């Protein structure tokens, strides 16, 4: 079912968040002549409607963007049963698995739509999946990921992300000693946020080792399964302050809604039964995927992986091709079982 050369070709097409156009054009060429229709929506998603159903019974989502901004060319290699390259598992393998799985089916169940989404990673903030779920309002949704074959994601980890910027007068580290430093002020704020459970993702600022910093900024993220905790984090950020002459600017730069799909929901139970029949674990887990967007609109959703692999979000990301074959069979069986149910 799988085609390692085709996967390598797609992986090698750069697709960082916000710059997915080359990958979308590749997919349009690949799917030209396929059943159904292909359209781009207002935010750039490529939506593949397998029939004319207005409200999908099932929406499959696979994001096309990667975390690898500035990596061009994208080098992909093969070592025995592994394909290696940045983004091969997250999320090129999932995109291709959807195409291969549907290509193997003798008939496509009615009401099936596919969205190849943009803006899933980082500060893309689920832009594509939020839009397509709001517009299509499917009955159920599945986010397809390249890694993570060993579990089904039913708990959707949300996040709130903020940028903190501190500005001050700056000066010479000796002759202006005692002048408040923007970096010192920012570090104190960051320490407090980190102690409360947030993660400082990036921090920058200053001009020189012998200068009092006039500018500093950081990006901070709080993750939780409870939306109330994320809301509380945003309020905490809004209450932060610094003493004059320093000035503080706080901006919420990203939100991912938190949510859950009950383990007893028919969507989850059907997928678990399929996985047992294929010898896959029935473990349920937590993660942050396009499925978060569906639950934000009250749509039952899970995320399933297609392969075993390692090195996610690194230049040496890899997947095991044999497991990808099993992941594709899982996807076919899940679609058929949901249609029958």
Buried (B, 14 or more C-beta within 10 A) or exposed (E): BBEBEEBBBBBBBBBBBBBBEEBBEBBBEBBEEEEBEBEEBEBBBBBBBBBEBEEBBBBBBBBBBBBBBEBEEBEBEBEEEBBBBBBBBBBBBBBBBBBBBBEEBEEBBEBBBBBBBBBBBBEBBBBBBBBBBEEBBBBBBBBBBBBBBEBBBBBBBBBBBBBBBBBBEBBEBEEEEEBBBBBBBBBEBBEEBEEEEBEBEEBEBBEEEEBBBBBBBBBBBBBBBEBEBBBBBBEBBEEBEBEEEBEBEBEEBBBBBBBBBEEEBEBBBBBBBBBEEEEBEBEBBBBBBBBBBBBBBEBBBBBBBBBBBBBBEEEEBBBBBEBBBBBBBBBBBBBBBBBEE
